[in-house]
Amino acid sequence: MYNLPAENDMREKPQESEDSDSGLSTTFRQVANGEEMMSRIAAIADALLEQYAGSLTQSEAIELATQAVQEGLQKLPK
């Protein structure tokens, strides 16, 4: 004979809500937001390098792009 799981064991377990995961989903959101911000900074830096070819180094373009994003975030309503 085979040992079959009880009927209750075969049911899907309910998914936990985002609020009940001890901040894990908040951490994932923060990482996703950070990745999105880095992507935007990179896009701005690329545009600056293209616009001012020869006048800016890559690190200068990244610094300017980071400042622009930070200033933009400060202007957003809280």
DOKE-62089 format. One record per residue (C-alpha): residue number from 1; residue in three letters; z, x, y. Coordinates in Angstrom, 3 decimals. Example, Ala and Ser with C-alpha at 12.3 -4.5 7.8 and 13.67 -1.06 7.14 Angstrom:
BEGIN
+-----+---------+----------+----------+----------+
! num ! residuo !       pz !       px !       py !
+-----+---------+----------+----------+----------+
!   1 !     ALA !    7.800 !   12.300 !   -4.500 !
!   2 !     SER !    7.140 !   13.670 !   -1.060 !
+-----+---------+----------+----------+----------+
This chain:
BEGIN
+-----+---------+----------+----------+----------+
! num ! residuo !       pz !       px !       py !
+-----+---------+----------+----------+----------+
!   1 !     MET !    0.000 !    0.000 !    0.000 !
!   2 !     TYR !   -0.627 !    0.997 !    3.569 !
!   3 !     ASN !    1.964 !    0.840 !    6.289 !
!   4 !     LEU !    0.364 !   -1.311 !    8.976 !
!   5 !     PRO !    1.890 !   -1.456 !   12.448 !
!   6 !     ALA !    3.680 !   -4.622 !   13.365 !
!   7 !     GLU !    1.676 !   -7.116 !   15.413 !
!   8 !     ASN !    3.675 !   -6.320 !   18.550 !
!   9 !     ASP !    2.834 !   -2.625 !   18.277 !
!  10 !     MET !   -0.892 !   -3.332 !   18.400 !
!  11 !     ARG !   -0.836 !   -5.107 !   21.746 !
!  12 !     GLU !   -1.755 !   -3.211 !   24.842 !
!  13 !     LYS !    1.158 !   -2.065 !   26.882 !
!  14 !     PRO !    1.188 !   -3.366 !   30.448 !
!  15 !     GLN !    0.038 !   -0.902 !   33.063 !
!  16 !     GLU !    2.666 !    0.286 !   35.488 !
!  17 !     SER !    2.044 !   -0.541 !   39.102 !
!  18 !     GLU !    1.496 !    2.243 !   41.604 !
!  19 !     ASP !    4.881 !    1.565 !   43.144 !
!  20 !     SER !    6.769 !    2.115 !   39.895 !
!  21 !     ASP !    5.485 !    5.592 !   39.071 !
!  22 !     SER !    8.076 !    7.549 !   41.041 !
!  23 !     GLY !    5.708 !    8.673 !   43.763 !
!  24 !     LEU !    3.092 !   10.105 !   41.424 !
!  25 !     SER !    0.283 !    7.968 !   42.842 !
!  26 !     THR !    1.411 !    8.922 !   46.359 !
!  27 !     THR !    0.980 !   12.563 !   45.383 !
!  28 !     PHE !   -2.480 !   11.850 !   44.009 !
!  29 !     ARG !   -3.404 !   10.043 !   47.230 !
!  30 !     GLN !   -2.157 !   12.987 !   49.277 !
!  31 !     VAL !   -4.225 !   15.398 !   47.190 !
!  32 !     ALA !   -7.293 !   13.170 !   47.511 !
!  33 !     ASN !   -6.773 !   12.913 !   51.259 !
!  34 !     GLY !   -6.361 !   16.676 !   51.462 !
!  35 !     GLU !   -9.567 !   17.214 !   49.507 !
!  36 !     GLU !  -11.390 !   14.773 !   51.768 !
!  37 !     MET !  -10.070 !   16.549 !   54.855 !
!  38 !     MET !  -11.135 !   19.932 !   53.479 !
!  39 !     SER !  -14.586 !   18.510 !   52.772 !
!  40 !     ARG !  -14.864 !   17.259 !   56.337 !
!  41 !     ILE !  -13.672 !   20.573 !   57.754 !
!  42 !     ALA !  -16.274 !   22.381 !   55.645 !
!  43 !     ALA !  -19.012 !   20.026 !   56.871 !
!  44 !     ILE !  -18.008 !   20.562 !   60.501 !
!  45 !     ALA !  -17.822 !   24.336 !   59.985 !
!  46 !     ASP !  -21.284 !   24.321 !   58.403 !
!  47 !     ALA !  -22.668 !   22.364 !   61.361 !
!  48 !     LEU !  -21.055 !   24.800 !   63.796 !
!  49 !     LEU !  -22.500 !   27.776 !   61.929 !
!  50 !     GLU !  -25.935 !   26.175 !   61.967 !
!  51 !     GLN !  -25.731 !   25.242 !   65.655 !
!  52 !     TYR !  -24.330 !   28.592 !   66.787 !
!  53 !     ALA !  -26.001 !   30.910 !   64.274 !
!  54 !     GLY !  -25.127 !   34.495 !   65.055 !
!  55 !     SER !  -22.467 !   33.550 !   67.607 !
!  56 !     LEU !  -19.697 !   32.535 !   65.194 !
!  57 !     THR !  -18.297 !   34.029 !   62.056 !
!  58 !     GLN !  -17.515 !   31.752 !   59.128 !
!  59 !     SER !  -13.757 !   32.118 !   59.693 !
!  60 !     GLU !  -14.162 !   31.240 !   63.393 !
!  61 !     ALA !  -16.186 !   28.160 !   62.488 !
!  62 !     ILE !  -13.557 !   27.060 !   59.960 !
!  63 !     GLU !  -10.786 !   27.595 !   62.526 !
!  64 !     LEU !  -12.637 !   25.548 !   65.163 !
!  65 !     ALA !  -13.398 !   22.801 !   62.646 !
!  66 !     THR !   -9.756 !   22.672 !   61.538 !
!  67 !     GLN !   -8.602 !   22.386 !   65.160 !
!  68 !     ALA !  -11.106 !   19.597 !   65.796 !
!  69 !     VAL !   -9.921 !   17.623 !   62.767 !
!  70 !     GLN !   -6.255 !   18.103 !   63.699 !
!  71 !     GLU !   -6.888 !   16.956 !   67.277 !
!  72 !     GLY !   -8.796 !   13.949 !   65.978 !
!  73 !     LEU !   -5.939 !   13.024 !   63.635 !
!  74 !     GLN !   -3.450 !   13.193 !   66.505 !
!  75 !     LYS !   -5.508 !   10.656 !   68.449 !
!  76 !     LEU !   -5.464 !    8.107 !   65.621 !
!  77 !     PRO !   -3.075 !    5.170 !   66.039 !
!  78 !     LYS !    0.002 !    5.486 !   63.891 !
+-----+---------+----------+----------+----------+
